[in-house]
C-alpha cells in the first residue's frame, strides 16, 4: 500500500463525495483542494475535477469560500480557450508523453477507446464544467460570466449531439473521425446531463448490452460515472447489479482478496502493481447515500433536500443515516410490490422534496392523504413527488388507491409516531395508550393529537356564556381535523344534534364553537366531536 502517495484530483473528488456520506467534516477535502491548486497533475481531465470539488464543497456546506477565493483559478481548468467555432474543445493525444487525456486507467480498462482530437469523453467533462461554472458565477456575483458560461454550455449541448451521435449505432461514437463506440463515450455524457431525454433509452440499452456481454467494463474510477449515469437515467436495477456483483471486477472482489480499503484496480490481473488503499475506488461510499438512499441537496447547505431512494426491483430494504451540516438525515425504505414505504427523520430548518416510485398521484404522509405530482422518466418509470416535508419524523407511503382505508391511514400514522416500534401492538396498537393519558392511540389518531404526550389530547379548554343565550366552547384544534359542537337535552337516551361546525383546520389553532340555541330554564348537555375528514 506504499507505492503511491501523490494526491490526484479525480481521486480526491470521489473520496470527497464518499467522505460526506459518513463524516460531517469538510476540512480534509478543502485542504486537499488547496494543495492541488499548486500541484496539478498530468491528465487533462483531472484539473476539470477541481471545478467538481469546489462546487461539491459549496453544495455540502453552503459556504462559497472555495468558489469565491479560487474563482479565477477555476475558470482556467477546463480548456475553454481550445474551443472551435461549434464550441467543442480539442484534447491532448492520449498516447503523448507528459500532460495528456486519460479517459480511464489502466489503459486496458478504456474499452478500446479511439482517441480523436475532438472526442466525446473530454467534451462531456467540458460541458459539465461549463454548467457548474455558470452557477458558480451567479453565486459569486460574476453575472456576465454566468451568461457567457450558460451560452457556451448550450452551444456544446447542441454540437455534442451533432458531432458524436451515431444514428446507425444508436449511441455515441468516441470522437470526430472514428465510428468506434465505447462505454466511456456513452456513460460520461449520460452522467453529465448531455443525453437528450429521447436518446437516453438507446444509450442505456447500449450500456446494458455491454454489461451483459462484458460485465463491469470501466475501471474502478470509470465505474463512479457509469453507475451514477445509470441511476440518473432511472436504470436502477442495472446500477445496483453492478454495485453488488461478485465477479472478479467488482467491489466484492476487493473484499474477497482481503483488502479492507478500496483498491486501485479490480484485481492484480487488471494492474499488476495495484495498491490496496486507493481513494478513487470508493464510489459505493457516495452512490449509496446519494442514490440508493437518495439524499441530495436541492440548495447549497442542505436547507432544501431531495430524498429519492432507488431500490428498483432488486432491494427490498435500505436504511442509513447520512450526516449533513444541518444534522443527520435518517432514511429507512421498504420496497414491496405496490407498498413502497419510507420512514424519515429530517433535522431542523430543513425542508424535503420526496420522490417515490408510484402509479398514482396519492401518497400517505403521517396518517393523511397527500396529492403529489406524478411524472415519468425517459425509461418509463413513474415517480411521485411530494414537497414541503418539514423537520421531524415522517412516514411517507405510496397509497394503493386515491382513497385508502382508515385502517391503512392509521398504520401510516402509527409508523410516523412509533417508527420501528409500529409493529408492536403494546406500543402502537389501536387500543394502546403509551403516554398514559387515558386516550387510546386510535382516538389520538382521529383527534390529530400526540400519542406520546400525556398533555396533548382532545379537551375543552374554556367555556363562556353570553347574554342572549349563547354558549362558547373553546378547544385546541389540530391540523386536518374538523370540529363540531353537539347538544342533547337528555343522556338517557341521548339524541345529539349538531349546532355548530368548524371547517377543517389548516393548522394547529384555537377553535371556538358556539351554541346559540340555549334559552329558558331547561337542562342541556353539550359535547365537542372531532372528525377525521
C-alpha positions as CSV (number, residue, x, y, z in Angstrom):
1,X,0.0,0.0,0.0
2,X,3.0,2.3,-0.1
3,X,3.6,2.5,-3.8
4,X,1.9,5.9,-4.4
5,X,1.1,8.8,-2.1
6,X,0.6,11.6,-4.7
7,X,-2.9,13.2,-4.4
8,X,-4.8,13.3,-7.7
9,X,-7.8,15.5,-8.5
10,X,-10.2,12.7,-9.6
11,X,-9.3,10.5,-6.6
12,X,-9.8,13.5,-4.4
13,X,-13.3,14.1,-5.8
14,X,-14.6,10.6,-5.5
15,X,-13.2,10.3,-1.9
16,X,-14.7,13.7,-1.1
17,X,-18.2,12.6,-2.1
18,X,-17.8,9.4,-0.2
19,X,-16.5,11.0,3.0
20,X,-19.5,13.3,3.0
21,X,-21.6,10.1,3.3
22,X,-20.1,9.2,6.6
23,X,-18.3,12.2,8.2
24,X,-19.7,15.7,8.9
25,X,-16.3,17.3,8.3
26,X,-15.2,19.4,5.4
27,X,-11.6,20.3,6.3
28,X,-9.8,17.5,4.5
29,X,-11.4,17.9,1.1
30,X,-10.7,21.7,1.3
31,X,-7.1,21.2,2.4
32,X,-6.6,18.7,-0.4
33,X,-8.1,21.1,-2.9
34,X,-5.9,24.0,-1.8
35,X,-2.8,21.8,-2.0
36,X,-3.8,20.7,-5.5
37,X,-4.1,24.3,-6.7
38,X,-0.3,24.4,-6.6
39,X,0.3,20.8,-7.6
40,X,-1.9,19.9,-10.5
41,X,-1.3,16.5,-12.1
42,X,-0.9,15.4,-15.7
43,X,-4.3,14.1,-17.1
44,X,-6.3,16.7,-19.0
45,X,-9.5,15.7,-17.2
46,X,-8.0,15.9,-13.7
47,X,-7.9,19.8,-13.3
48,X,-11.5,19.7,-14.5
49,X,-12.3,17.8,-11.4
50,X,-11.1,20.8,-9.4
51,X,-14.3,22.5,-10.6
52,X,-16.3,19.5,-9.4
53,X,-14.5,19.5,-6.0
54,X,-15.1,23.3,-5.3
55,X,-18.8,23.0,-6.3
56,X,-19.4,19.9,-4.2
57,X,-17.9,21.8,-1.2
58,X,-20.3,24.6,-1.7
59,X,-23.3,22.3,-2.1
60,X,-22.4,20.4,1.0
61,X,-21.6,23.4,3.2
62,X,-23.5,26.4,1.8
63,X,-20.2,28.3,2.1
64,X,-18.9,29.8,-1.2
65,X,-15.3,30.1,0.2
66,X,-13.6,27.9,-2.4
67,X,-15.6,29.0,-5.4
68,X,-15.1,32.7,-4.4
69,X,-11.4,32.6,-3.4
70,X,-10.4,30.4,-6.4
71,X,-12.9,31.6,-9.0
72,X,-10.2,32.9,-11.3
73,X,-8.2,29.7,-10.9
74,X,-11.3,27.5,-11.7
75,X,-12.1,29.3,-14.9
76,X,-8.7,28.2,-16.3
77,X,-9.1,24.5,-15.6
78,X,-11.3,23.3,-18.4
79,X,-9.6,24.3,-21.7
80,X,-12.2,26.7,-22.9
81,X,-9.5,28.5,-24.9
82,X,-9.2,25.4,-27.1
83,X,-12.8,25.5,-28.3
84,X,-13.5,25.6,-32.1
85,X,-16.3,27.5,-33.7
86,X,-19.0,25.0,-32.7
87,X,-17.9,25.1,-29.0
88,X,-16.2,21.7,-28.8
89,X,-12.7,21.6,-27.3
90,X,-9.6,19.7,-28.5
91,X,-7.8,17.4,-26.2
92,X,-4.2,16.2,-25.9
93,X,-3.3,12.9,-27.6
94,X,-3.9,10.0,-25.2
95,X,-0.6,8.4,-26.4
96,X,1.5,11.5,-25.8
97,X,4.1,11.8,-23.1
98,X,3.6,14.3,-20.4
99,X,0.2,16.0,-20.0
100,X,-2.5,14.2,-22.0
101,X,-6.0,12.9,-21.9
102,X,-6.5,9.8,-19.8
103,X,-10.2,8.6,-20.4
104,X,-9.6,5.8,-17.9
105,X,-6.8,3.9,-16.2
106,X,-5.3,1.4,-16.5
107,X,-5.3,1.7,-20.3
108,X,-6.7,-1.8,-20.6
109,X,-9.9,-0.5,-19.0
110,X,-10.6,2.0,-21.7
111,X,-12.8,-0.4,-23.7
112,X,-10.7,0.2,-26.9
113,X,-11.5,3.9,-26.8
114,X,-10.3,5.5,-30.1
115,X,-8.9,8.9,-29.2
116,X,-9.5,11.8,-31.6
117,X,-8.6,15.5,-31.3
118,X,-12.3,16.2,-30.6
119,X,-13.6,13.4,-28.6
120,X,-16.8,12.6,-26.7
121,X,-15.3,11.9,-23.2
122,X,-13.3,15.1,-22.8
123,X,-16.2,17.3,-24.2
124,X,-18.6,15.7,-21.7
125,X,-16.3,16.9,-18.9
126,X,-16.1,20.3,-20.6
127,X,-19.9,20.6,-20.7
128,X,-20.2,19.7,-17.0
129,X,-17.6,22.3,-16.1
130,X,-19.5,24.9,-18.0
131,X,-22.8,24.1,-16.3
132,X,-21.2,24.2,-12.9
133,X,-19.3,27.5,-13.6
134,X,-22.4,29.2,-14.8
135,X,-23.9,28.5,-11.4
136,X,-20.7,29.4,-9.5
137,X,-20.5,32.6,-11.4
138,X,-24.0,33.6,-10.2
139,X,-23.2,32.7,-6.6
140,X,-20.0,34.8,-6.7
141,X,-21.5,37.8,-8.4
142,X,-19.9,37.3,-11.8
143,X,-23.2,37.7,-13.7
144,X,-21.7,38.4,-17.1
145,X,-19.6,35.3,-16.8
146,X,-22.7,33.3,-15.8
147,X,-24.4,34.5,-19.0
148,X,-21.4,33.5,-21.1
149,X,-20.9,30.1,-19.5
150,X,-24.6,29.3,-19.9
151,X,-24.5,30.2,-23.6
152,X,-21.3,28.2,-24.1
153,X,-22.9,25.2,-22.4
154,X,-26.0,25.5,-24.6
155,X,-23.8,25.5,-27.7
156,X,-21.8,22.5,-26.6
157,X,-25.1,20.6,-25.8
158,X,-26.2,21.0,-29.4
159,X,-22.9,20.5,-31.0
160,X,-22.2,17.4,-28.9
161,X,-25.1,15.5,-30.3
162,X,-24.4,16.6,-33.8
163,X,-20.8,15.6,-33.6
164,X,-20.9,12.3,-31.7
165,X,-24.3,10.7,-32.1
166,X,-24.4,7.7,-34.4
167,X,-27.7,7.1,-36.0
168,X,-26.7,3.7,-37.2
169,X,-25.4,2.5,-33.8
170,X,-27.9,4.5,-31.7
171,X,-25.2,5.6,-29.3
172,X,-22.3,8.0,-29.2
173,X,-19.0,7.4,-31.0
174,X,-15.7,8.1,-29.3
175,X,-14.7,11.1,-31.4
176,X,-14.9,13.0,-34.7
177,X,-13.1,10.8,-37.2
178,X,-14.0,7.4,-35.9
179,X,-17.0,5.1,-35.9
180,X,-15.8,3.2,-32.8
181,X,-18.2,3.2,-29.8
182,X,-17.2,2.5,-26.2
183,X,-18.9,2.6,-22.8
184,X,-16.9,5.6,-21.9
185,X,-18.2,7.6,-24.8
186,X,-21.7,6.9,-23.5
187,X,-21.7,6.8,-19.7
188,X,-19.8,10.1,-19.3
189,X,-22.4,12.2,-21.3
190,X,-25.2,10.2,-19.5
191,X,-23.8,11.1,-16.1
192,X,-23.2,14.8,-17.0
193,X,-26.6,15.6,-18.5
194,X,-25.7,15.6,-22.2
195,X,-28.0,12.9,-23.4
196,X,-31.4,14.2,-24.6
197,X,-34.4,12.5,-23.0
198,X,-35.5,10.8,-26.2
199,X,-32.0,9.2,-26.6
200,X,-31.5,8.1,-23.0
201,X,-33.2,4.7,-23.6
202,X,-30.9,3.9,-26.5
203,X,-27.8,4.9,-24.5
204,X,-28.9,2.8,-21.6
205,X,-29.7,-0.1,-23.8
206,X,-26.2,0.1,-25.3
207,X,-24.6,0.1,-21.8
208,X,-26.9,-2.8,-20.7
209,X,-25.8,-4.9,-23.7
210,X,-22.2,-4.2,-23.0
211,X,-22.6,-5.2,-19.3
212,X,-24.4,-8.4,-20.3
213,X,-21.5,-9.3,-22.7
214,X,-18.5,-7.9,-20.8
215,X,-19.6,-7.2,-17.2
216,X,-18.0,-4.2,-15.5
217,X,-16.1,-2.6,-18.4
218,X,-14.5,0.5,-16.9
219,X,-12.0,0.8,-14.1
220,X,-12.9,1.5,-10.5
221,X,-12.6,5.2,-11.4
222,X,-14.9,5.0,-14.5
223,X,-17.4,2.9,-12.6
224,X,-18.2,6.0,-10.5
225,X,-19.6,7.7,-13.5
226,X,-21.1,4.7,-15.2
227,X,-23.2,3.7,-12.2
228,X,-24.1,7.3,-11.4
229,X,-25.3,7.8,-15.0
230,X,-27.5,4.7,-14.8
231,X,-29.0,5.9,-11.5
232,X,-29.7,9.3,-13.0
233,X,-31.3,7.8,-16.1
234,X,-33.6,5.6,-13.9
235,X,-31.9,2.3,-14.7
236,X,-31.8,1.4,-11.0
237,X,-31.6,-2.4,-11.3
238,X,-28.6,-2.3,-13.6
239,X,-26.8,0.2,-11.3
240,X,-27.5,-2.0,-8.3
241,X,-26.4,-5.1,-10.1
242,X,-23.1,-3.5,-11.0
243,X,-22.6,-2.5,-7.3
244,X,-23.5,-5.9,-5.9
245,X,-21.9,-8.3,-8.4
246,X,-19.5,-10.8,-7.2
247,X,-17.3,-11.1,-10.3
248,X,-13.6,-10.6,-10.5
249,X,-14.3,-7.0,-11.5
250,X,-16.3,-5.9,-8.5
251,X,-16.1,-4.2,-5.1
252,X,-16.9,-7.5,-3.6
253,X,-13.8,-8.9,-5.2
254,X,-11.8,-6.3,-3.2
255,X,-13.2,-7.8,0.0
256,X,-12.7,-11.4,-1.3
257,X,-8.9,-10.8,-1.8
258,X,-8.6,-9.5,1.7
259,X,-8.4,-5.7,1.2
260,X,-10.1,-3.7,3.9
261,X,-9.9,-0.4,1.9
262,X,-10.9,0.1,-1.7
263,X,-8.2,-0.9,-4.1
264,X,-6.7,0.9,-7.1
265,X,-8.0,-1.6,-9.6
266,X,-10.4,-4.5,-9.7
267,X,-7.6,-7.0,-9.2
268,X,-3.9,-7.6,-9.9
269,X,-5.0,-9.1,-13.2
270,X,-6.0,-5.6,-14.3
271,X,-3.0,-3.8,-12.8
272,X,-0.1,-5.9,-11.6
273,X,1.3,-3.1,-9.3
274,X,-2.1,-2.0,-7.8
275,X,-2.2,-0.9,-4.2
276,X,-5.0,-1.7,-1.8
277,X,-5.7,1.8,-0.4
278,X,-6.8,3.9,-3.3
279,X,-9.4,6.6,-2.8
280,X,-10.7,6.5,-6.4
281,X,-12.2,3.1,-5.8
282,X,-14.6,4.3,-3.2
283,X,-17.6,5.1,-5.4
284,X,-20.2,3.0,-3.4
285,X,-19.4,5.2,-0.4
286,X,-21.2,8.0,-2.2
287,X,-23.5,6.1,-4.5
288,X,-25.3,4.5,-1.6
289,X,-26.2,7.7,0.3
290,X,-26.8,9.8,-2.8
291,X,-28.8,7.3,-4.9
292,X,-29.7,4.1,-3.1
293,X,-30.9,6.1,0.0
294,X,-31.3,9.1,-2.4
295,X,-30.3,12.1,-0.3
296,X,-29.0,15.1,-2.4
297,X,-29.1,18.9,-1.7
298,X,-31.6,21.0,-3.6
299,X,-29.9,24.1,-2.3
300,X,-26.4,24.7,-1.1
301,X,-26.1,23.8,2.6
302,X,-29.0,21.4,2.7
303,X,-31.7,23.8,3.6
304,X,-33.7,22.1,1.0
305,X,-33.1,18.5,0.1
306,X,-34.2,15.8,-2.3
307,X,-34.9,12.3,-0.9
308,X,-35.4,9.8,-3.7
309,X,-34.4,6.2,-2.7
310,X,-33.8,4.0,-5.6
311,X,-34.3,0.3,-4.7
312,X,-35.6,-0.9,-8.1
313,X,-36.8,-4.5,-8.2
314,X,-33.6,-5.8,-6.5
315,X,-33.6,-4.3,-3.0
316,X,-36.5,-4.9,-0.6
317,X,-35.0,-2.7,2.2
318,X,-32.4,0.0,2.7
319,X,-31.6,2.0,5.8
320,X,-29.0,4.6,6.7
321,X,-28.2,7.8,8.5
322,X,-26.3,10.5,6.5
323,X,-24.6,13.4,8.1
324,X,-25.2,16.9,6.8
325,X,-24.1,20.4,8.0
326,X,-27.6,20.8,9.5
327,X,-27.7,17.5,11.2
328,X,-28.2,13.8,10.3
329,X,-30.9,12.6,7.9
330,X,-32.2,9.1,8.6
331,X,-33.9,7.1,5.9
332,X,-35.5,3.7,6.1
333,X,-37.1,2.4,2.9
334,X,-39.0,-0.8,2.4
335,X,-39.9,-2.0,-1.0
336,X,-42.7,-4.4,-1.8
337,X,-45.0,-4.5,-4.8
338,X,-47.3,-1.5,-4.6
339,X,-46.1,-0.9,-1.0
340,X,-43.1,1.4,-1.1
341,X,-42.8,2.9,2.4
342,X,-40.4,5.5,3.9
343,X,-39.6,6.4,7.5
344,X,-37.6,9.6,7.6
345,X,-36.1,11.8,10.3
346,X,-35.2,15.2,9.0
347,X,-33.2,17.8,11.1
348,X,-34.5,21.2,12.0
349,X,-34.5,24.0,9.4
350,X,-34.6,21.5,6.6
351,X,-37.4,21.0,4.0
352,X,-37.5,18.0,1.8
353,X,-39.0,17.0,-1.6
354,X,-39.6,13.3,-1.5
355,X,-39.8,11.2,-4.7
356,X,-41.2,7.7,-4.6
357,X,-41.9,5.1,-7.3
358,X,-45.7,5.2,-7.9
359,X,-48.5,4.5,-10.3
360,X,-51.0,7.1,-8.9
361,X,-50.7,10.6,-7.6
362,X,-51.7,9.9,-4.0
363,X,-49.3,9.3,-1.0
364,X,-49.9,8.9,2.7
365,X,-48.0,11.3,4.9
366,X,-48.2,10.9,8.7
367,X,-51.7,9.5,8.6
368,X,-53.1,11.8,5.9
369,X,-53.5,11.5,2.1
370,X,-51.5,14.0,0.1
371,X,-51.7,14.6,-3.6
372,X,-48.3,14.8,-5.3
373,X,-47.0,15.3,-8.8
374,X,-46.8,12.2,-11.0
375,X,-44.1,12.1,-13.7
376,X,-42.4,9.6,-16.0
377,X,-38.7,9.4,-16.7
378,X,-37.0,8.5,-20.0
379,X,-37.2,4.8,-19.1
380,X,-40.9,5.0,-18.4
381,X,-40.5,4.7,-14.6
382,X,-43.3,6.5,-12.8
383,X,-42.3,8.8,-9.9
384,X,-44.4,10.7,-7.4
385,X,-43.1,13.9,-5.9
386,X,-44.3,15.2,-2.5
387,X,-43.0,18.5,-1.4
388,X,-42.7,20.6,1.7
389,X,-41.9,17.8,4.1
390,X,-40.5,19.6,7.2
391,X,-38.3,18.6,10.1
392,X,-39.0,15.6,12.4
393,X,-40.0,12.0,11.9
394,X,-42.3,11.2,8.9
395,X,-43.9,8.1,7.4
396,X,-44.4,8.5,3.7
397,X,-46.1,5.7,1.9
398,X,-47.3,5.1,-1.6
399,X,-51.1,4.8,-1.4
400,X,-52.6,1.8,-3.3
401,X,-55.7,3.9,-4.1
402,X,-56.7,7.5,-4.1
403,X,-58.9,6.8,-1.0
404,X,-57.0,4.5,1.4
405,X,-58.9,2.8,4.2
406,X,-59.0,4.4,7.6
407,X,-57.1,1.3,8.9
408,X,-54.3,1.9,6.4
409,X,-54.1,5.6,7.3
410,X,-53.9,4.6,11.0
411,X,-51.0,2.3,10.3
412,X,-49.2,5.1,8.4
413,X,-49.9,7.5,11.3
414,X,-48.6,4.9,13.8
415,X,-45.4,4.5,11.8
416,X,-44.8,8.2,11.8
417,X,-45.1,8.3,15.6
418,X,-43.7,5.0,16.7
419,X,-41.1,4.3,14.0
420,X,-39.6,0.9,14.1
421,X,-42.0,0.1,17.1
422,X,-45.0,0.5,14.9
423,X,-45.4,-3.3,14.6
424,X,-45.5,-3.7,18.4
425,X,-49.2,-3.8,19.4
426,X,-48.4,-3.0,23.1
427,X,-47.0,0.4,21.9
428,X,-48.6,1.1,18.6
429,X,-51.8,-0.9,18.7
430,X,-55.1,1.0,18.2
431,X,-56.1,0.3,21.9
432,X,-52.7,1.0,23.4
433,X,-52.1,4.2,25.4
434,X,-48.3,4.7,25.5
435,X,-48.5,8.1,27.1
436,X,-51.0,7.1,29.8
437,X,-53.4,9.9,29.2
438,X,-56.4,7.7,29.1
439,X,-56.9,8.2,25.4
440,X,-56.2,5.3,23.0
441,X,-53.9,5.6,20.1
442,X,-56.8,5.3,17.7
443,X,-58.6,8.2,19.3
444,X,-55.4,10.2,19.3
445,X,-55.2,9.5,15.6
446,X,-58.7,10.7,15.0
447,X,-58.1,13.8,17.0
448,X,-54.7,14.5,15.5
449,X,-53.0,14.6,18.9
450,X,-49.6,13.4,20.1
451,X,-49.8,9.8,21.4
452,X,-46.5,10.3,23.2
453,X,-47.5,13.4,25.1
454,X,-49.9,12.9,28.0
455,X,-50.8,16.6,28.0
456,X,-52.0,16.6,24.4
457,X,-55.4,15.2,23.9
458,X,-58.8,16.5,22.8
459,X,-60.0,18.6,25.7
460,X,-62.2,21.6,26.3
461,X,-60.0,24.5,27.4
462,X,-62.7,27.1,28.1
463,X,-66.4,27.9,28.3
464,X,-68.2,31.2,28.2
465,X,-71.9,32.1,28.4
466,X,-73.0,35.4,26.9
467,X,-76.3,37.3,27.3
468,X,-78.6,36.3,24.6
469,X,-78.4,32.6,25.3
470,X,-75.1,31.9,23.6
471,X,-72.5,29.4,24.9
472,X,-68.9,29.4,23.5
473,X,-66.8,26.3,23.9
474,X,-63.0,26.5,23.2
475,X,-60.8,23.6,22.2
476,X,-57.2,23.3,21.0
477,X,-57.6,22.4,17.3
478,X,-55.2,20.3,15.3
479,X,-54.4,20.4,11.6
480,X,-56.6,18.5,9.2
481,X,-59.4,17.9,11.7
482,X,-63.0,19.1,11.7
483,X,-64.8,20.0,15.0
484,X,-68.5,20.2,15.8
485,X,-70.5,21.2,18.8
486,X,-73.4,19.0,19.6
487,X,-76.3,19.2,22.1
488,X,-78.9,16.9,23.7
489,X,-81.5,17.6,26.4
490,X,-81.1,14.1,27.8
491,X,-78.4,11.5,28.2
492,X,-80.9,8.6,28.6
493,X,-81.5,8.3,25.8
494,X,-79.2,10.8,24.1
495,X,-80.2,12.4,20.8
496,X,-77.3,14.6,19.7
497,X,-77.8,17.5,17.3
498,X,-75.0,19.4,15.7
499,X,-75.4,23.2,16.5
500,X,-72.0,24.5,15.2
501,X,-69.3,23.2,12.9
502,X,-65.8,24.4,12.3
503,X,-64.2,24.0,8.8
504,X,-61.2,21.6,8.5
505,X,-58.3,23.2,10.3
506,X,-55.3,24.2,8.1
507,X,-53.0,24.3,11.1
508,X,-52.9,23.9,14.9
509,X,-55.1,26.7,16.3
510,X,-57.7,27.5,18.9
511,X,-61.2,26.5,17.9
512,X,-64.2,28.3,19.3
513,X,-67.7,26.7,18.8
514,X,-71.0,28.4,19.7
515,X,-74.4,27.2,20.7
516,X,-77.0,29.9,20.1
517,X,-80.0,27.8,20.9
518,X,-79.9,27.9,24.7
519,X,-82.9,29.6,26.2
520,X,-85.3,29.2,29.2
521,X,-84.6,27.1,32.2
522,X,-84.3,23.7,30.5
523,X,-81.3,21.4,31.0
524,X,-79.0,20.9,28.1
525,X,-75.9,18.8,27.6
526,X,-73.1,19.8,25.2
527,X,-70.2,17.9,23.7
528,X,-67.4,18.5,21.2
529,X,-66.8,16.0,18.5
530,X,-63.7,15.7,16.2
531,X,-63.9,14.1,12.8
532,X,-61.1,12.8,10.6
533,X,-62.2,14.2,7.2
